[in-house]
Amino acid sequence: MSKKLQLSRRTFLRGAGTLMALPVLESMLPRAAGAAMPSTPRRLAVFYTPNGIHMPKWTPTGTGTNWELTPTLQPLAPVKNDVLVLSGLANDPGRPDGDGHHAAATAAFLSCTKAFKTEGTDFRAGISMDQVIANHLASAKATRLASLELGNDAGKGIGNCDSGYACPYANNIAWAGPTTPVAKETRPKAVFDRLFAGYDPGATQASVEKRKAYGKSIIDFVRDDATALKTQLGASDLRKLDEYFTGVRDLEKQVEAIEAEGPSCNPGVAPGNDEDPRVKTKAMMDLIVLAFQCDLTRVATFMLANARSLKVYGFLGLTGGHHTYSHHQMLQSNYDALATIDRWEVEQYAYLLQRLKGTKDVDGKTLLDNSMVYFSSEIADGNSHEHKNLPVLIGGSGGGALTPGRHVRYNAAPLANLYISLMQAMGVPGISSFGDNGTGPLSGLKA
């Protein structure tokens, strides 16, 4: 190993139209004694789940550090001390005009702005907090991608999706501006290609086409660069690089398997609507981790399903649609079904937290230590369409901005105030108000 090797954090491996980012290696850190550590980036991930939560099985009884995992939150056991549970937050701008609670509240989910009721193309909401952060990072040219918008279900882009509210309200949580919803990517392979295989400003079109025609792994095309780099790395960096390649290849296989289930030139039997959300969600979570690990972006949003989803979770032993169960009518059978779905949703979120916790960051801490991973739904109880006492989790400590491992209660504090705190933690300057009712940062996030 060359003791003088000092890699840039922006080092890429190239080959045949491929530009592949590297994870953070020790060779990218300052070597001189007393050298200043590079600034450690903070990241924000948003995990949206539709139709609310059955709150009696969600909400802990104790507060502060004196709280226990409830049945729904039990999957968080391995990361309990890395999670903040926030009760009592309200998002009043999510209330609709008349009916349409799900779409109106989803439009306000990250914008905290009341949506204009229309089923036409004159929809109007507000910029979402993730896009405020993305704009700030883009102005600083911090990462190659300002943000990632992901989801499992595409859905309609026009028309009426909820009692007179246009479909963009129900199918998007990221808004670049009042009239500009940011479409989410629902194909893991497209996300993978965007992150790792589709960007090389020095590549010729011929080389790109050659790589695609070969249909090989992205790793095959950067192998020469990787081999040359490995001769200069120490044992620790070699191990990290091998683990990274293994992770990338495993993810490639995941997305290839998902793509193989889709339609081809020969129509054959029409594909069903049974895309397994377990497989797809895991792939999306892994993509977020890799994007953060390589510092390709610091902002990601994910919709587990669209608002008012009628998805049937047969693999959980259920036969009814999620939205149907959410109108529980106080029937125990519906409560039980909702609790089963809620717990599975928390399992997916817990998987993301555990992946981030298992990945080292540039400062020797974990990605989770330097991230804020927000989980919530557009409403609380699905039967009454409550816009108060929302189910809110934040994983990670945001590089010291948060003190996790606690349950904090509020009394109808605006959700927008939480977003002001998150935006400030992400370094956005001049944020003291947000949306229709954000008045300042939320207290109690740091002990």
C-alpha positions in Angstrom: 0.0 0.0 0.0 1.3 3.5 -0.8 1.4 5.5 2.3 1.0 8.7 0.2 -2.3 7.6 -1.4 -5.0 10.2 -0.7 -8.2 9.7 -2.5 -10.8 12.3 -3.1 -14.3 11.6 -1.8 -15.4 12.2 -5.4 -13.3 9.4 -6.8 -15.1 7.3 -9.4 -14.4 4.1 -11.2 -14.9 4.3 -15.0 -15.5 1.9 -17.8 -17.5 1.5 -21.0 -19.9 4.3 -20.3 -20.1 3.6 -16.6 -19.2 5.9 -13.8 -19.4 4.2 -10.4 -19.1 6.1 -7.2 -17.0 4.7 -4.3 -18.0 4.3 -0.7 -16.1 6.3 1.9 -12.7 4.8 2.4 -10.0 5.4 5.0 -7.8 6.6 2.1 -10.2 9.5 1.7 -9.7 10.8 5.2 -7.0 13.3 6.3 -3.8 11.4 7.4 -1.8 14.1 9.2 -2.0 14.1 12.9 -4.4 16.8 14.0 -5.7 17.2 10.5 -9.2 18.6 10.4 -11.9 16.0 9.7 -13.9 16.7 6.6 -17.4 18.0 7.2 -19.7 15.1 7.7 -22.8 15.3 5.5 -26.2 15.0 7.1 -29.0 13.1 5.3 -32.7 13.1 5.3 -34.9 10.1 4.3 -38.7 10.2 4.4 -40.8 7.0 4.6 -44.5 7.6 3.9 -47.2 5.0 4.6 -50.8 5.5 3.6 -54.2 5.2 5.4 -53.0 6.1 8.9 -52.1 3.8 11.8 -54.1 2.0 14.5 -52.8 4.3 17.2 -53.8 2.2 20.4 -51.2 -0.3 19.4 -48.7 2.3 18.3 -48.4 4.9 21.1 -46.0 4.2 24.0 -47.3 5.0 27.5 -44.1 6.3 29.0 -42.2 9.4 27.9 -38.5 10.5 27.8 -36.2 7.5 28.0 -38.8 5.7 30.1 -40.8 4.1 27.3 -41.4 0.6 26.1 -42.0 -0.7 22.6 -45.6 -1.2 21.8 -46.7 -4.2 19.7 -46.6 -2.2 16.5 -43.2 -0.7 17.3 -41.7 -4.0 18.4 -39.7 -4.4 15.1 -37.7 -1.4 16.2 -36.1 -3.3 19.1 -32.6 -3.5 17.6 -32.6 0.2 17.0 -34.8 1.4 19.9 -32.1 3.8 21.2 -31.7 5.3 17.7 -35.4 6.3 17.4 -37.4 9.3 18.5 -41.2 8.7 18.9 -43.1 12.0 18.7 -46.8 12.0 19.7 -49.3 14.8 19.5 -48.2 16.6 16.3 -51.0 17.9 14.0 -51.1 18.9 10.4 -54.1 21.1 10.1 -53.4 22.2 6.5 -54.1 18.6 5.5 -57.8 19.0 6.2 -59.8 18.9 3.0 -62.7 21.0 1.8 -65.4 18.4 2.3 -64.3 14.9 1.6 -60.9 13.9 0.2 -58.9 13.5 3.4 -56.3 11.2 2.0 -55.4 13.2 -1.1 -55.5 16.6 0.7 -53.4 15.3 3.6 -50.9 13.6 1.3 -50.4 16.9 -0.6 -49.8 18.6 2.7 -47.7 15.7 4.1 -44.4 17.4 3.5 -45.6 20.8 2.4 -48.0 21.7 5.3 -49.9 23.7 2.8 -53.6 23.4 2.1 -54.2 21.9 -1.4 -56.6 23.7 -3.8 -59.5 21.3 -4.4 -59.7 20.3 -8.0 -59.7 17.2 -10.1 -58.3 19.1 -13.1 -54.8 20.2 -14.0 -55.0 23.5 -12.0 -53.8 21.7 -8.9 -51.9 23.8 -6.4 -50.2 22.9 -3.1 -46.8 24.1 -1.7 -43.1 23.3 -1.9 -42.3 20.3 0.2 -39.6 20.5 2.9 -37.4 17.8 1.2 -37.3 20.0 -1.9 -36.4 23.1 0.1 -33.4 21.1 1.4 -32.6 19.7 -2.1 -32.6 23.2 -3.5 -30.2 24.3 -0.8 -27.8 21.4 -1.5 -28.1 21.8 -5.2 -27.1 25.5 -4.9 -24.0 24.3 -3.0 -23.4 21.5 -5.6 -23.0 19.2 -2.7 -24.0 16.0 -4.5 -24.6 14.8 -8.0 -28.3 14.3 -7.4 -30.2 16.9 -5.4 -32.7 14.3 -4.2 -34.3 10.9 -4.9 -38.1 10.4 -5.1 -39.0 6.7 -4.9 -42.2 4.7 -4.4 -43.7 1.3 -5.0 -46.8 2.3 -7.0 -47.0 4.6 -10.0 -50.7 5.4 -10.1 -52.5 7.9 -12.3 -51.1 11.3 -13.1 -54.4 13.0 -13.9 -58.0 12.7 -13.0 -59.9 12.4 -9.7 -58.3 10.1 -7.1 -60.1 11.1 -3.9 -63.5 12.8 -3.7 -62.7 15.6 -6.1 -58.9 15.9 -5.5 -56.6 15.4 -8.4 -54.4 12.3 -8.6 -51.1 14.3 -8.2 -52.2 15.1 -4.7 -52.6 11.4 -3.8 -49.6 10.0 -5.6 -46.8 12.4 -4.7 -45.3 13.8 -1.5 -42.4 15.8 -3.1 -43.4 19.1 -4.6 -40.8 21.4 -6.3 -43.3 24.2 -6.1 -47.0 24.9 -5.7 -47.9 23.6 -9.1 -45.0 21.1 -9.6 -45.3 17.7 -8.0 -42.1 15.7 -8.4 -42.8 12.3 -10.0 -41.4 9.4 -8.1 -39.5 6.5 -9.7 -41.2 3.1 -9.0 -38.7 0.9 -11.0 -35.7 -0.2 -8.9 -33.6 -0.9 -12.0 -34.2 2.7 -13.3 -33.1 4.0 -9.9 -30.0 1.7 -9.9 -29.0 2.8 -13.4 -29.5 6.5 -12.5 -27.2 6.0 -9.5 -24.5 3.8 -10.8 -24.7 3.1 -14.5 -26.2 6.0 -16.4 -23.9 8.9 -15.9 -20.5 9.5 -17.3 -19.9 12.9 -18.9 -16.8 11.5 -20.6 -18.4 8.4 -22.1 -19.3 8.2 -25.8 -22.7 7.0 -26.9 -21.0 4.0 -28.6 -19.4 2.9 -25.3 -22.7 3.3 -23.4 -24.6 1.2 -26.0 -21.8 -1.5 -25.9 -22.2 -1.8 -22.2 -26.0 -2.1 -22.4 -25.7 -4.7 -25.2 -23.4 -6.8 -23.2 -25.9 -6.9 -20.3 -23.2 -7.5 -17.8 -22.8 -6.3 -14.2 -21.8 -2.7 -13.8 -18.8 -4.1 -11.8 -17.5 -5.9 -14.9 -17.1 -2.6 -16.7 -15.2 -0.9 -14.0 -13.1 -3.9 -13.2 -9.9 -2.5 -14.7 -10.2 0.7 -12.7 -11.0 -1.3 -9.6 -8.0 -3.6 -10.0 -5.6 -0.7 -10.4 -7.1 1.0 -7.3 -6.9 -2.2 -5.2 -3.1 -2.3 -5.6 -2.9 1.0 -3.7 -5.3 0.2 -0.8 -4.7 -1.2 2.6 -6.4 -4.2 4.1 -9.2 -2.2 5.7 -10.1 -0.4 2.5 -9.8 -3.6 0.5 -12.3 -5.2 2.7 -14.7 -2.2 2.5 -14.4 -2.2 -1.3 -15.1 -5.9 -1.6 -18.1 -5.5 0.8 -19.4 -2.6 -1.3 -19.0 -4.5 -4.6 -20.9 -7.4 -3.0 -23.7 -5.1 -1.9 -23.9 -3.5 -5.3 -24.0 -6.9 -7.1 -26.6 -8.2 -4.7 -28.8 -5.2 -5.4 -28.3 -5.6 -9.1 -29.6 -9.2 -8.8 -32.6 -7.9 -6.9 -33.6 -5.3 -9.5 -32.9 -7.7 -12.3 -35.2 -10.3 -10.8 -37.9 -7.6 -10.4 -37.5 -6.4 -14.0 -37.7 -10.0 -15.3 -41.2 -10.2 -14.0 -42.3 -7.3 -16.1 -43.8 -7.3 -19.7 -41.5 -8.1 -22.6 -41.8 -7.7 -26.4 -43.7 -10.9 -26.5 -46.8 -10.1 -24.5 -47.6 -13.6 -23.4 -49.8 -13.7 -20.3 -50.7 -10.3 -19.0 -48.7 -9.5 -15.9 -50.7 -9.4 -12.8 -50.9 -6.7 -10.2 -49.1 -8.7 -7.6 -45.7 -7.1 -7.5 -44.4 -8.3 -4.2 -44.0 -5.2 -2.0 -41.6 -7.1 0.3 -39.1 -7.5 -2.6 -39.6 -4.1 -4.0 -39.5 -2.2 -0.7 -36.2 -4.0 0.3 -34.7 -3.0 -3.1 -35.7 0.6 -2.6 -34.3 0.7 1.0 -31.0 -0.8 -0.2 -30.8 1.9 -3.0 -31.3 4.7 -0.5 -28.5 3.3 1.7 -26.1 3.0 -1.3 -27.0 6.5 -2.5 -26.2 7.8 1.0 -23.1 5.7 1.4 -21.6 7.0 -1.9 -22.8 10.6 -1.1 -24.7 10.6 -4.4 -27.6 12.4 -2.7 -28.5 13.4 0.8 -32.3 13.6 0.4 -34.6 10.7 -0.4 -38.4 10.2 -0.1 -40.2 6.9 -0.4 -43.9 6.2 -0.7 -44.7 2.6 0.4 -48.0 3.0 -1.4 -50.1 5.8 -2.7 -52.7 7.6 -0.6 -56.0 5.7 -0.1 -54.2 2.5 -1.2 -56.5 -0.6 -1.5 -53.5 -2.9 -1.6 -54.2 -6.4 -0.4 -51.5 -7.8 1.8 -52.1 -11.5 1.1 -48.6 -12.5 2.4 -49.8 -11.3 5.8 -52.8 -13.6 5.6 -55.2 -10.7 4.8 -57.9 -10.7 2.1 -59.2 -7.1 2.3 -57.8 -3.9 1.0 -55.8 -1.6 3.2 -58.1 1.4 2.9 -61.1 -0.7 3.5 -59.6 -2.0 6.8 -58.7 1.6 7.8 -62.4 2.4 7.9 -62.6 -0.1 10.8 -66.0 0.8 12.1 -64.6 -0.2 15.5 -64.6 -3.9 14.6 -61.9 -5.9 16.3 -61.3 -7.9 13.1 -60.4 -4.7 11.3 -58.3 -3.5 14.2 -56.4 -6.7 14.1 -55.8 -6.4 10.3 -54.6 -2.8 10.6 -52.2 -3.7 13.4 -50.8 -6.5 11.2 -50.2 -4.1 8.3 -48.8 -1.4 10.6 -46.3 -3.7 12.1 -45.2 -4.9 8.7 -44.7 -1.3 7.7 -42.6 -0.6 10.7 -40.5 -3.7 9.9 -39.6 -2.2 6.5 -38.7 1.1 8.2 -36.6 -0.8 10.8 -34.8 -2.6 8.0 -33.7 0.8 6.6 -32.5 2.0 10.0 -30.5 -1.2 10.6 -28.9 -1.0 7.1 -27.9 2.6 7.8 -26.6 1.7 11.3 -24.5 -1.1 9.8 -22.7 1.3 7.4 -19.7 3.4 8.4 -19.7 7.1 7.5 -16.8 9.4 6.7 -16.3 10.3 10.4 -16.1 6.7 11.7 -19.7 6.9 13.0 -22.6 5.2 11.2 -24.8 6.6 8.4 -27.7 6.4 10.8 -25.8 8.6 13.3 -25.6 11.3 10.6 -29.1 10.8 9.2 -32.7 11.7 10.1 -35.1 9.1 8.8 -38.7 10.3 9.1 -41.7 7.9 9.2 -45.3 9.0 9.2 -48.7 8.8 7.5 -51.0 11.5 6.1 -53.5 10.9 8.9 -53.8 9.1 12.3 -57.0 7.1 12.6 -58.3 6.1 9.2 -61.9 5.8 10.3 -62.3 9.4 11.6 -59.6 10.8 9.3 -57.7 12.5 12.2 -55.2 15.1 11.2 -53.9 15.4 14.8 -51.8 13.1 17.0 -50.1 11.8 13.9 -47.8 8.7 14.1 -44.3 10.1 13.8 -40.9 8.4 14.1 -37.5 9.9 13.4 -34.5 7.5 13.3 -30.9 8.7 13.7 -29.4 11.6 15.5 -28.8 13.9 12.5 -25.2 14.4 13.3 -26.1 15.6 16.8 -29.2 17.6 15.9 -31.5 15.1 17.7 -31.4 13.0 20.9 -33.0 9.7 20.0 -34.1 6.9 22.2 -37.0 8.9 23.7 -40.8 9.3 23.4 -41.8 13.0 23.4 -45.4 14.2 23.7 -46.8 17.4 22.3 -50.1 19.1 22.5 -51.2 19.7 18.9 -48.0 21.4 17.9 -47.8 22.0 14.2 -46.1 19.3 12.2 -44.6 22.2 10.2 -42.5 23.1 13.2 -40.8 19.7 13.1 -40.0 20.3 9.4 -38.4 23.7 10.3 -36.2 21.9 12.7 -35.2 19.3 10.2 -34.5 21.9 7.5 -32.3 23.8 9.9 -30.5 20.6 10.9 -29.8 20.1 7.2 -28.2 23.5 7.0 -30.9 25.4 5.2 -30.4 29.1 6.1 -33.1 31.6 7.0 -35.9 29.1 7.8 -38.1 30.4 10.6 -41.5 29.6 9.2 -42.9 27.1 6.8 -46.1 26.1 5.1 -49.4 27.5 6.3 -48.8 27.3 10.0 -45.1 26.7 10.8 -44.0 29.2 13.3 -40.5 28.1 14.4 -38.4 25.0 15.3 -40.0 22.3 17.4 -38.8 22.1 21.0 -37.8 18.9 22.7 -35.9 17.2 19.8 -32.7 17.4 21.7 -32.3 16.5 25.4 
